[in-house]
Amino acid sequence: AGEREREREKGFRGCGSVMSTVKAVTDGMKPMRTKGPGPARASPLVHVSQRAARSRRERKSVRLAPVNVAMPKRPPTTHIASRSKVEIIKERSDYLRHPLLEDLVDNKPNVSNDSVQLIKFHGSYMQDDREARGLVIGKAYQFMLRTRQPGGFVSNKLYLTMDDLATDFGNGTLRLTTRQTYQLHGVLKNDLKSVFSTIIKSMGSTLGACGDVNRNILAPPHPYKNRKDYQHCQELAMNIADLLAPQSGAYYDVWLDGEKFLTAEREDPKVTADRAFNGFGTNFEGSPEPLYGAQFLPRKFKVAITVPGDNSIDVLTNDVAVVVMTDDDGEVTGYNILTGGGMGRTHNNQSTFPTLTEPLGYVDKDDIYHIMKAILATQRDYGRRDDRRQSRLKYLIHSWGMDKFRMVVEQYFGKKVQPFKPLPKWEHKNYLGWGEQGDGNLYYGVFVYSGRLKGEGKKMLRHLIEKHNLTVMISAEQNLILCDIDPSIKDEIQSSLDPFYPNYETADRLMTS
């Protein structure tokens, strides 16, 4: 019975349901005992006739006359709130380890159905090569890997690594995504460990690029070296990605055999301290996953960061939008926070819908990690876990209303959020073509048709990036911004890329035609 009660409690919490106990409030109402051992459960509200009352005193029994009241379909003690199959798989996985560890070392070309769900959290999807159907018996299984690139920043080393992996282990192409990441297609199961470990050791990551966790964080793909607000966006994207990253170590157990690769860039100490802070119930004490617990989030969680006016990343379509607010000297003072956006919907299901974020409020600079944890904890504890089509944060806000949502977030935050500050009109920026970085160097925004790097154009980009030691930004419009270009090589860059990638005026016509 105790196990059943714990399971019931867990299920109700996961669905955001509230369970109430019906109490006897008059002499004509009395608890009713279940058959066999176990606690008594409250009966529906009933009126007891005088004859039944006399009979009860005489025979220790009673006849109940029901009235018109709302009744559950099942007695409360036996009703366990339903959870989707994915919720059960997550809970039983030992924080995303099993059965994935076992599936990776068998002789099959695919992984099990449970591992299909788990490997998403590690940054991969199992797919079927439809073009190979008929050439093999059964499905031609392959895997797609997605990287984590906060703000779209790609170091020179990582760019060359991804280019090599696409050639050596993938289908020869690289995809740029609308969340400023790479996608590498066509990887076979036997090559997964080699590809994952190579990315990690090149200062990259795929952790949290997919799955029911915080996804890749968007920020303007800015090349500016003289704008403190834009530089802060990139820095904050990196730090929030670290703050909300899974912590159990399963990622390194699976892909590096338990060896956590130490990068040259250590986590900001404030991120570490604020993640550990649990003054208002955001964390699971003693858990390997202090923010996510054993079941992680109900669905994916998307965050975007920008400066006032710059809407190059469709900032209002995310679960959380963070707008960096500065003073007259360009110093960051705090952040406007908006919540509840998302463009996804299910065809022919009118209960699903696209929507934009709504203002939550303003927080000071020092509070940004605490407000992010508070929003995530609210979605974690109250988002629906029975129906994945209704599990995004926007549906919780739609159900509650912003006032109630803000009140619950403030309980996890530990104080009131401040009033939302006025913002200018949003404008679209594409960062295509030539521009000045502000430090004497140039940037060049390359229009990449459908976000696909392939063939001779891919080879030419690699040649230029390697030769001139360039860094790269991936835009939310699936384009590349080449950064740190010395003005003396401008003509070389332009003439080398013109045969393969249209200039930005042509790109604008293609996008608007």
C-alpha positions in Angstrom: 0.0 0.0 0.0 2.8 2.4 0.8 4.4 1.7 -2.6 1.1 2.4 -4.3 0.7 5.7 -2.4 4.2 6.8 -3.4 3.5 5.9 -7.0 0.2 7.8 -6.9 1.8 10.8 -5.4 4.5 10.8 -8.1 2.0 10.5 -10.8 -0.2 13.3 -9.6 2.7 15.6 -9.2 3.9 14.9 -12.7 0.6 15.8 -14.2 0.2 19.0 -12.3 -3.0 17.6 -10.7 -4.3 18.4 -7.3 -5.9 15.7 -5.1 -8.3 16.7 -2.4 -9.7 14.6 0.4 -13.5 14.7 1.0 -14.2 15.4 4.6 -17.3 14.5 6.7 -18.7 17.9 7.7 -22.1 16.9 9.1 -23.5 14.0 11.1 -25.0 12.6 7.9 -21.6 12.1 6.2 -19.1 9.4 7.2 -15.9 7.9 5.8 -16.2 4.6 4.0 -13.7 1.8 4.4 -12.3 -0.1 1.5 -12.4 -3.8 1.3 -9.4 -5.5 3.0 -6.5 -3.8 4.7 -5.6 -0.2 4.0 -6.6 3.3 5.0 -10.2 4.4 4.9 -11.2 6.6 2.0 -13.8 9.4 2.1 -17.1 8.6 0.5 -18.9 11.1 -1.8 -21.1 13.6 0.1 -24.4 11.8 0.9 -27.5 12.4 3.0 -28.3 9.6 5.5 -32.0 9.0 6.2 -33.2 8.7 9.8 -34.1 5.0 9.2 -30.6 4.3 7.9 -29.1 6.1 10.9 -31.2 3.9 13.3 -30.3 0.8 11.4 -26.6 1.7 11.5 -26.7 2.0 15.3 -28.4 -1.3 15.5 -26.6 -3.3 12.8 -23.4 -1.3 12.5 -24.2 -0.9 8.8 -25.7 1.9 6.7 -27.5 2.4 3.4 -26.3 5.4 1.5 -28.5 7.5 -0.8 -26.5 9.3 -3.4 -27.1 12.8 -4.5 -26.0 14.8 -7.6 -22.3 15.5 -7.0 -19.2 15.3 -9.1 -17.6 11.8 -8.7 -14.3 10.5 -9.9 -14.5 7.6 -12.4 -12.3 5.6 -10.1 -12.0 5.8 -6.3 -9.2 8.2 -5.2 -7.1 5.5 -3.6 -6.9 3.5 -6.9 -6.6 6.4 -9.4 -3.0 6.9 -10.5 -2.5 9.8 -12.9 -1.4 8.6 -16.2 2.1 9.4 -17.5 3.4 9.1 -21.1 5.6 6.2 -21.9 8.6 8.5 -22.3 8.2 9.5 -18.6 8.6 5.9 -17.5 11.6 5.4 -19.7 13.3 8.5 -18.3 12.6 7.5 -14.7 14.0 3.9 -15.1 17.1 4.9 -17.1 19.5 5.7 -14.2 19.7 9.3 -15.4 19.9 8.5 -19.2 22.4 5.5 -19.0 20.4 2.4 -19.5 19.6 0.6 -21.7 21.7 2.9 -24.0 25.0 1.6 -22.6 24.1 -1.9 -23.4 22.6 -1.2 -26.8 25.7 0.6 -28.0 27.8 -2.6 -27.7 25.5 -5.2 -29.3 25.8 -6.2 -32.9 22.6 -4.6 -34.1 22.6 -1.5 -36.4 20.0 0.2 -34.3 19.2 0.8 -30.6 16.1 -0.3 -28.7 12.9 1.8 -28.5 13.8 2.9 -25.0 17.2 4.0 -26.1 15.7 5.9 -29.0 14.2 8.2 -26.4 17.3 8.4 -24.2 19.9 9.1 -26.9 18.0 12.3 -27.8 19.2 13.8 -24.5 22.8 13.0 -25.6 22.2 15.0 -28.8 21.2 12.3 -31.4 18.2 10.9 -33.2 18.0 7.4 -34.8 16.8 7.6 -38.4 16.1 5.5 -41.4 17.9 6.2 -44.7 14.9 6.2 -47.0 17.0 6.4 -50.1 18.6 3.1 -49.2 15.3 1.2 -48.9 15.2 -1.7 -51.3 19.0 -2.0 -51.2 19.0 -3.7 -47.8 16.8 -6.1 -46.0 14.7 -4.0 -43.5 15.5 -0.5 -42.6 18.9 1.2 -43.2 19.5 2.7 -39.7 21.6 5.7 -39.3 22.0 8.5 -36.7 21.8 12.3 -36.8 23.9 14.3 -34.3 23.2 17.8 -33.2 25.7 20.1 -31.5 25.2 22.5 -28.7 26.5 26.0 -29.8 25.2 28.7 -27.4 24.7 31.8 -29.4 25.9 30.1 -32.5 29.6 30.6 -31.8 31.9 28.1 -33.4 35.7 28.1 -32.8 38.1 27.6 -35.6 39.1 24.2 -34.2 35.5 23.0 -33.9 34.6 24.1 -37.4 37.4 22.1 -38.9 36.5 19.1 -36.7 32.8 19.1 -37.8 33.9 19.4 -41.4 36.1 16.4 -41.1 33.5 14.4 -39.3 30.9 15.1 -42.0 33.4 13.8 -44.6 34.7 10.8 -42.7 31.6 9.5 -40.8 28.6 11.4 -42.2 27.0 11.8 -45.6 29.4 14.5 -46.6 27.2 17.4 -45.7 26.6 19.7 -42.7 23.3 21.2 -41.9 22.9 24.6 -40.1 19.8 24.8 -37.9 17.4 27.5 -36.9 18.7 27.1 -33.3 22.2 28.0 -34.4 23.7 24.5 -34.3 25.2 21.9 -36.6 23.4 18.7 -37.6 25.5 15.8 -38.9 23.6 13.2 -40.8 24.3 9.6 -41.9 26.4 8.4 -38.9 26.4 4.6 -38.4 25.9 3.2 -34.9 29.4 1.7 -34.7 30.8 5.1 -35.3 28.8 7.0 -32.7 31.4 6.8 -30.0 34.2 8.1 -32.3 32.1 11.0 -33.4 30.8 12.0 -30.0 34.2 11.8 -28.3 35.9 13.7 -31.1 33.4 16.6 -30.8 33.9 16.7 -27.0 37.7 16.7 -27.2 37.5 19.6 -29.8 35.8 21.8 -27.1 32.3 21.0 -28.5 29.3 19.3 -27.1 26.0 17.7 -28.0 24.7 17.4 -24.5 21.1 18.7 -24.3 20.9 19.5 -28.0 17.7 17.3 -28.0 15.4 15.8 -25.4 13.3 17.1 -22.5 15.9 19.6 -21.2 17.1 23.1 -21.9 17.9 23.2 -25.6 20.6 25.3 -27.4 20.3 28.9 -26.3 19.9 31.5 -29.0 21.6 34.9 -29.2 22.2 37.4 -32.0 25.1 36.0 -34.2 26.9 39.3 -33.7 30.4 40.0 -34.9 30.7 43.2 -32.9 33.8 43.7 -30.6 32.8 47.2 -29.5 29.3 46.5 -28.2 29.1 45.4 -24.5 25.5 44.4 -24.7 26.0 42.0 -27.7 29.1 40.6 -26.1 27.1 40.0 -22.9 24.4 38.2 -24.8 27.0 35.7 -26.0 28.6 35.3 -22.5 25.1 34.9 -20.9 24.1 32.3 -23.4 27.2 30.2 -22.5 26.6 30.6 -18.8 22.9 29.7 -18.9 23.7 26.7 -21.1 26.1 25.6 -18.3 23.6 26.4 -15.5 20.9 24.2 -17.0 23.0 21.4 -18.5 22.4 17.9 -17.1 24.8 17.2 -14.3 24.7 13.4 -13.6 27.8 12.5 -15.7 25.9 10.0 -17.8 27.0 11.8 -21.0 30.7 11.1 -20.2 29.9 7.6 -19.0 28.3 6.7 -22.3 30.7 8.5 -24.7 34.0 8.8 -22.9 33.8 5.7 -20.7 33.3 7.8 -17.6 36.2 10.2 -18.2 35.0 13.8 -18.0 37.1 15.7 -20.5 38.4 19.0 -18.9 38.1 21.9 -21.3 40.3 25.0 -21.1 37.2 27.1 -20.3 35.9 26.4 -16.8 32.4 27.1 -15.6 31.8 30.5 -14.2 32.0 30.2 -10.3 28.7 32.2 -10.0 27.0 29.6 -12.2 28.2 26.8 -10.0 27.1 28.6 -6.8 23.7 29.7 -8.0 22.9 26.2 -9.4 23.7 24.7 -5.9 21.6 27.3 -4.1 18.3 25.8 -2.9 16.8 28.4 -0.6 13.3 28.2 -2.2 12.9 24.6 -3.4 14.2 24.7 -7.0 16.6 21.8 -6.5 16.3 18.1 -5.6 18.6 17.8 -2.6 21.2 15.0 -3.0 20.1 14.1 -6.5 22.7 13.6 -9.4 20.4 15.9 -11.3 19.7 18.8 -8.9 17.5 20.7 -11.3 15.9 17.9 -13.4 15.6 15.0 -11.1 15.0 11.5 -12.4 12.3 12.5 -14.9 13.8 15.7 -16.3 11.3 18.1 -17.9 7.9 17.3 -19.4 9.1 18.6 -22.8 11.9 20.6 -24.4 12.7 24.0 -22.9 13.9 26.8 -25.2 15.7 30.0 -24.2 16.7 33.0 -26.3 18.7 36.1 -25.4 18.9 39.4 -27.2 19.3 43.2 -26.9 16.4 45.6 -27.2 15.3 45.9 -30.9 17.3 43.0 -32.3 14.9 40.2 -33.5 17.4 38.3 -35.6 16.5 35.1 -33.6 12.7 35.3 -33.4 13.1 35.9 -29.7 9.4 35.9 -28.8 8.8 32.3 -30.1 10.8 30.7 -27.2 9.7 29.3 -23.8 11.8 32.1 -22.2 13.1 35.3 -23.8 15.7 37.3 -22.0 16.3 40.9 -23.1 19.6 42.5 -21.9 19.0 46.0 -20.4 21.8 48.5 -20.1 22.4 52.0 -18.8 23.6 55.0 -20.8 27.2 53.8 -20.6 26.3 50.4 -22.0 26.7 48.5 -18.7 24.3 45.7 -18.0 21.8 46.5 -15.3 19.3 43.7 -15.5 16.9 41.8 -17.8 13.4 41.9 -19.1 12.0 38.4 -18.9 9.2 37.1 -21.2 7.7 33.5 -21.1 5.4 31.2 -22.9 6.3 31.3 -26.6 6.3 28.5 -29.1 5.2 27.9 -32.7 4.6 24.2 -32.6 1.1 22.7 -33.0 -0.4 19.3 -33.9 -2.4 19.1 -37.1 -6.1 18.9 -36.6 -5.8 19.3 -32.9 -7.4 22.6 -31.9 -6.1 22.4 -28.3 -2.6 23.0 -29.6 -1.6 26.3 -31.0 1.3 28.7 -31.7 1.8 31.7 -29.5 4.3 34.4 -28.5 5.8 35.1 -25.2 4.2 37.4 -22.6 6.0 39.8 -20.2 6.8 38.2 -16.9 8.8 41.1 -15.4 12.3 42.5 -14.8 15.1 41.2 -12.7 18.4 42.7 -11.6 21.7 41.5 -13.2 22.6 39.4 -10.1 19.3 37.5 -10.2 19.3 36.1 -13.7 20.4 32.5 -12.8 17.9 32.3 -10.0 14.9 33.5 -12.2 15.9 30.9 -14.8 15.9 28.2 -12.2 12.5 29.4 -10.9 10.9 29.3 -14.3 12.4 25.9 -15.1 11.3 24.4 -11.7 7.7 25.7 -12.3 7.5 23.9 -15.6 9.2 20.9 -14.2 6.8 20.5 -11.3 3.5 21.6 -12.9 3.8 21.0 -16.6 1.7 18.1 -17.9 3.4 14.7 -18.2 0.4 12.7 -19.4 0.1 14.2 -22.9 3.3 15.4 -24.6 1.3 17.5 -27.1 0.2 19.6 -24.1 3.5 19.6 -22.2 5.2 22.8 -23.3 5.4 25.8 -21.0 3.0 27.8 -23.1 0.1 25.4 -22.3 0.8 25.7 -18.6 0.6 29.5 -18.9 -2.5 29.3 -21.0 -4.2 27.1 -18.4 -3.2 29.2 -15.4 -2.9 32.8 -16.8 0.2 34.9 -16.4 -0.8 36.3 -13.0 -0.9 32.8 -11.4 2.2 31.7 -13.3 4.1 34.7 -12.0 3.0 34.0 -8.5 4.3 30.4 -8.6 7.6 31.5 -10.2 8.0 34.1 -7.5 7.7 31.3 -4.8 10.7 29.5 -6.4 12.5 32.8 -7.0 12.1 33.9 -3.3 10.8 37.5 -4.1 8.7 39.5 -6.4 9.8 40.2 -9.9 10.0 43.9 -10.8 7.7 45.6 -13.4 8.6 45.0 -17.0 10.6 47.9 -18.6 9.6 49.5 -21.9 11.2 48.2 -25.1 11.6 49.7 -28.6 10.1 48.2 -31.7 11.6 44.9 -32.8 13.6 44.9 -36.1 14.9 42.1 -38.3 18.7 41.9 -38.8 20.3 39.3 -41.0 24.0 40.1 -40.6 24.6 39.2 -44.3 27.3 40.8 -46.4 30.3 42.8 -45.3 30.5 44.8 -42.1 33.0 46.2 -39.5 33.5 44.4 -36.2 34.6 47.5 -34.3 38.2 46.3 -33.7 39.6 47.0 -37.2 38.6 43.6 -38.6 35.7 42.8 -40.9 32.9 40.2 -40.9 31.2 38.6 -43.9 27.7 37.0 -43.7 27.4 34.1 -46.1 24.0 33.1 -47.3 23.7 29.3 -47.2 20.8 28.0 -49.2 18.6 25.9 -47.0 21.3 25.9 -44.4 23.2 23.0 -46.2 27.0 23.0 -46.6 28.0 20.6 -49.3 30.2 19.9 -52.3 32.7 22.4 -53.6 31.2 25.3 -51.6 31.8 23.4 -48.4 35.4 22.7 -49.4 36.1 26.3 -50.2 34.6 27.5 -46.9 36.9 25.1 -45.1 39.9 26.2 -47.1 39.4 29.9 -46.2 38.5 29.3 -42.5 41.6 27.1 -42.1 44.0 29.3 -44.0 43.1 32.5 -42.3 42.2 31.1 -38.8 38.7 32.5 -38.9 36.0 32.0 -36.3 32.3 31.5 -37.3 28.9 32.3 -36.0 25.8 30.3 -37.1 22.6 32.4 -37.5 19.1 31.4 -36.7 18.4 31.8 -40.4 20.8 29.0 -41.1 23.6 31.2 -42.5 27.3 31.6 -41.6 29.0 34.7 -40.4 32.8 34.6 -41.0 34.5 36.7 -38.3 37.9 38.3 -37.7 38.7 38.9 -41.3 41.7 41.2 -42.0 40.7 43.9 -44.5 43.6 42.9 -46.7 42.0 39.6 -47.6 38.5 41.0 -48.3 38.8 40.6 -52.1 40.2 37.0 -51.7 37.2 36.0 -49.5 34.7 37.6 -51.9 36.1 36.2 -55.1 36.5 32.7 -53.6 33.0 32.4 -52.3 31.1 34.2 -55.1 30.9 31.0 -57.4 29.2 29.0 -54.6 27.2 31.4 -52.4 25.1 34.3 -53.6 25.8 37.7 -52.2 23.3 39.1 -49.6 21.3 41.2 -52.1 20.6 38.0 -54.1 19.9 36.2 -50.8 17.3 38.8 -49.8 15.5 38.3 -53.1 15.6 34.5 -52.7 14.1 34.7 -49.1 11.3 37.1 -50.1 10.4 35.6 -53.5 
